[in-house]
Amino acid sequence: MNEQIKKPRELLLYYTPVYNVVIQNWLFSLVERTLITLFASYQKNGCELSREVLKRHCECGPYHLERAVKRLEFMGIIAVQRGGKRSYNPPRRDTNRYFFQNDPYSWRVTKELQDRIAEETAQLGKAPRTFTHQGYADKKALDYAFGHSVPAYACGKKGRRKLNQARQSVENTAEVQGPTTDETKWTSKSQKITADDVRFSYVAREYYRYIDDMKTAGEFSDHGFSSHQLTYFERLYAVFMERRKRPHSEDDVKLFNKIADWLNENKSNLEISNELGRLDQKIKKDGSETEK
């Protein structure tokens, strides 16, 4: 009787190389390190898990998840492909797709982390390359740059608590002190965005600068935005959509085409806002709504 020979089961193992310094460095929060390893595991296909699933996976709330995603996107460690609209009632969007960017020489990180990446490259027997971006002096400098680019997520948990306490204190004494700094800032921006002579390039720049914040404000109750900021978001959205529906000139149409090209190139909202900011400065100087 022939005996059946049992062969050991072959396991096909998949792995994604990630620099040890990414896991060990204190530059990243626990949520950020969790997202890095998760997104890296999906390799070139990208991760399409919903926000609810990501919150459970990271064991965090919506604010800290969004902050971690935006901070990693700012550093160039991940790229986010926004989900497209789907015709449901009510309308819905596909989930975002998150891609880990596995070239650490293209990241915006601190000088100390760049040095450690170069050391690990040498230990692997490879020659270190030139970094695309100049390293920040320290974590504080990086956080300052991030906060300037994405103001709503500048603070961590403690920062948000202090901010809310300070805001409550100001509201309690508003009758004595008059308008708050927050109210003055966002009221001024609202007046500028609704002015008859506002440049569309400026409107578009502001829209793509705050589009993610507007989504957060619409989806989460603990968004942390003030009432004056929410009013600005509403007016900004209305002005941008009105110009998209009824362009004021051929220049508006050309600018929308530029934005469509940038979206097709998978540029992030922050990158599009920066492009529009440079274009807006050129328009202020030259008086033309499109580049020559």
N, C-alpha and C positions, 0 to 999 in steps of 0.2 A: 504494500500500500504506500503510495507516494505521500510523503508528508509535505504539507504546505509550509513553505519557508516564510516566516513573517519578517518583513523588512522594516527597519525603523522608519517612522513617519518623517518625511522631509518637511521642514518648516521654511517657508520663504520669509526672510526677515527684511523689513524695510527700515531704513534709518536716514536721518537728516543730520549732517554735521553742523553743529553750532559752536561757535567759539566759547571756550570755558569762561572767559571774562564776562560774557553776556550773562551767564547764570550767576557768577560770583560777585559782580560789581554792584556797589550800593547806589549807583546812578538810577537803577530801575526799582520801581515798587514791586511788591509781591504780585499784584494784579498784572503789571506789565511783563514780568518774567513768565507768568503763567500764559499770557497771550502769546508771547514770543515763541515758547516751546510748542504751544498748540498750533499756531499758524504755520510754523516751520514744518510740523509733521504732515501737513497737507501738500507740501512741496509746490510744484508749479501749478497744480490744479486750483489752489486757493481754498480757503475755508468759507463755507456758506452757512454756518450756524447762525441762528437768529439771536437777537439781543437777549431774549429771555433765557435761551440755553447758555449763552456766554455768561450771563449773570450767575446762573446756578453753578456753572463750571468754575468760575472765579470766586464764588461765594462773596459777592459784593453787590452794591446797589447800582442804579442806573447812572448816577453822577460819576462815580469812580470808574465805572466801565467806560463811559464816554470819554472821561479825562485821560484814561490810560491809552485808549485808541488814538485820540488826537495827539497825545504826546509822542507816541511811537511813530505816528504818521509825520509829525513835525520833524522828528529826528531822521526820517527816511528809512526806518527799520522795517516798516510795513507800508504797503500801498493798499488803498481802499478803492474798490470799484463799486460805485453806488448802484443800488438796485433800481431797476426801471419801474415805471408805473404799470399797473395791471388794471384792466377794466372790470373791477368788482363794484358791488354796491353795498357799502360805501367803497370808494376807490382805495386800493392798496398798492404797496410797492413790494417788489421782490426783495429778499434779504440781500444785504451787502456781501461782497466777496472780498476776503482779506488775504493778501499775499505777503509772505515773508521775503524781504529783500536780503539775499544771502551774501551780498558783497559788502563787508564791513568798511571798506575803503570809500564807500559812497555815503556813509552815515554822517549825520551832524551830531557829534558827541563831544565829550570833554577831551582835552589834550592828554590827560592821564590815561583815559581809556584807549585813545589812539596809540599811545606808546605801548600799552599792553597787547593790543592787537598786533602791532608790528613785531613784538617779542615772540608771540605765539606763531606768527608766520615764519619767523626765522627758525624756531624750534622744529617746525614741520619740514625744514630743509628748503624753504622757498624764500625768494627775495622779497622783502617788504616793498610795497608800491607807494606812490604818492597819493595822499588822501585828497578827495574832491573838495572837501570843505575844511577850512581852518578850524582847529579844535577850540572849544570854549575853555576859558581859563579854569573854571571849576563848575560844579553842579549849580551853584547860585547864579552864575552868569548864564548858563543854559536855561534855567527856569525863568530868569528875567526875560530872555528872548522869547521863550514859549508864551509867557504871560502877555507880552506885548502883541504877539500874533493872534493869540486866542484868549482874550481877556476873561471870558466867562469861566474858563477852566484854569485860571492862573493859580488859584489857591487849592490846597488839599483840604482834608476834612477840618483840621483846626482852623485853617484860614477862612473857610466858609462860615464856621461858627462865629468867629470874631467879626467877620463882615456883617453877618445877620444881626449880631448884638449891637454893633455900631450903628447899623441902619435903624434898628428899633429905637435906639437912644436919640438919634436925630429926629425921627418921626415924632417922638414924645415932646420935643422942644421946637417943632417946626413953626408954631405960631409966633414964638419969640424971635427965632433966628431968621425966619424968612425961607426962601427956596434953598433946598439942599444942593450940594455939589452934583450929586447924581441927577437930580431933577433938572438943574441948569444944563448939564452936559447933554442929556438925551432930548430935552426940549429944543435946544439949539440945533441938534442933528435932525430932529423931526421937521423943524422949520426950513432947514436947508434942503432936505430931500423933497419937500413939497413945493419949493419955490418954482415959479413959472420958467425961470431961466436956468434951472439946474441942468448940468451936462449929463447926458445919458451914460457916458463913460464912468462918471462918478457914481451914479445910481447902481450900475452893474457891478462896480468894484465893491460897493457896500453890500450889495445883495450876496455876492459870493463870499464875502468876508464873514457874513453872519448867517449864511444859509443853514449851517449845521446847528447853530444856536437856536434858530427859529424852529427847526425840526425837534430839537430837544424840548423847547418850551411847549410845543404842541403835543408831545407824547408823554412827558413826565410831569408830575405835580410838584416834585421837589427839585425843580430846575435851578432855583436860586437867583432868578432874574428879578429886578425891581419892576414895579408897575410902569415906571417911565420908560424903562428899556423895552418892555413888552409893547407899549404904545408905539415906540419907534419901529419895532419889528413889523407890526401890523401895517403901518404907513409905508414902510420900505417895500414890503411884499406887494401892497396894492399899487404903488407907483411903478414897480418893475413889471408887474403883470399887465398893467394898462399900456405901458410902452411896448411890450411884446405883442399885445393884441392890436395896437394901433401905433405903429412906428411914426415918429414925427417927421422923419426925413429919410433919404436914401442912406445917409451915414448911419442911422440907427440899424437899418437892415444889414449893412456891411459889418457892423459891430456884432450883431447877432450871429452872422456867419462865422466871424472869428471865434466867438465863444463856442459855437458848434464844432469847429475844427479842434479846439483845445479839449473839448469833452471827448471827441473821437480819439484823441491821443492819450486818453485816460489820465489827463492831468487832474490833480486834486483841486478841490475848491479853493484851498489856500494858494496854490500855484496860479490858478485863474485870476484870483483877486489881485495877486502881485503883478501879473501881466497887465491887468486892467488899470492898476495904479500907475504903472510906468506909462501906459498909453494916455491916461488922464493928464499926467504931468506934461506930456508932449502936446496934448490938445490945448491946455492952458497957455502953453508957450507959443504954439503955432496957430491956434485958432481953427484947427481942422479936426473933425471927428474921426478920421481914419488916418493911418500912416500913409505917407507918400509912397 
